[in-house]
Amino acid sequence: MNDIEKYKRLQNLFDFVKEEIKLVEDKLVDRALMKRVSDLELSIRSMNTLLNLELKYLKDLVVLSEGDLLRVPNFGRKSLNEVKEVLAELNLKLNMNREDLLNKVQVELGVNRNNYV
């Protein structure tokens, strides 16, 4: 096998490994955010509003922005602050993207993603 063939094989293997890492990361993020919204320590008013939005898991809540929540009837600043406090206790926040969630998992696992991505 010449160097070009070896390079191509290694590149294909590297691409495969990167894709597998992404799949495992997605599973870890999902697992970390599978806590039910109904299990959060929230007031009845805040809880009912979130449940009426059909938010079942943390993963459904953390992707919303403050504006998204404030546009919901019966969900005001007090409820927003309450939700933000509860999320902060879990090292989460509103408006999280995939990278934010992966960084959270990375910190919890003590893994440095920059070594392989």
N, C-alpha and C positions, 0 to 999 in steps of 0.2 A: 504494500500500500504506500503510495507516495504521499508527500506532505499535503497536497491539495485535498486528496481524498480523506486523509486523516482529519484535516481541518473541518471539512464538510460534515463528517460523522460526529465530531465533537460539538460542532455548532448545533446539529440536530438534537444531540443528547442534552445540550445546555438548554435549548428551547423547550424540550420536553420537561426537564427538571423545573424550569421557571413556571411552566403551566401547572405542574403538580403542586408546587409551593403555593401558587395562587388559589388552587382548589382547597388546600388544607387551611390556608388563611381564612378563606370564606367560611369554612366550617367552624373555625375557632371564633370568628366574629359572631356568627349565628348563635353558637353555644353561649357566648358571653352575654348576648342580648335576648335570650329566650325567657327571661324573667317576665312574668305576667304583669301588665299594668295594674291589674286588680290587686296585686300583692304589695303595691307601693303604699306608703304611709301618707295618704292624702285625705283632705277633707271630703266629705260626701259630695259637696257641690263640684269640686274639681274632678273627683273620680267619676261621677255620673257624666260630666261633660266629655271626658276622655273616652269613656265606654260608649257613649252615644255616637262618637266619631268612629267607633269600631276599631279602636286601637287596642290590640290584644297583648302585644309584647313590647318590650323596651325598644326593639329594633324598629317598630312602627312609629314610636314617639320621637326618638332622638334625631330623626331625619327632618322633622318639622322645624320651621323657624318660629321665632317669637311672633312675627306677623301672622303666620298661619294660625296660630292659636288665638291670637287676639281678635281675629276675624270671626271666631266661633261665638255664636250667641251664648250669653251667660258665662263667658270665660273672660274675666278682666285681669287687670294688673295683679291683684292679690292672688288669684289662681295661678297666674303665670309665675310669679315669684315663688310660690309654693312648689310648683313643678320644678323650677330651676334649682331650688335648694335640695329637693329630694334627689334629683339627677346628680348634683354636685357631690352628694354623699356617696354616690356610686362611681365617682370619677367620670361622669358623663355630662353632656350638655346638649342643648338643642342645636339643630342645624349641623349635625356631624355628617361628614362624608366618609367614604370608604377608607381614605387615608387616615383620618382621625381615629376611626374605629380600629384599624390595624395597628396604629401607634399605641392605643390603649392596650390591646392584646399583647403587643410586643413588650410593653413595660411590665405587665402582669406576669409574663412568662420569662422575662429576663433575656429576651432574644434581640439581637441586633439585625434587623431586616436589611440594613444597608450592606451587609456582608455578602448578600447573594442576589439582590434584585437590581 
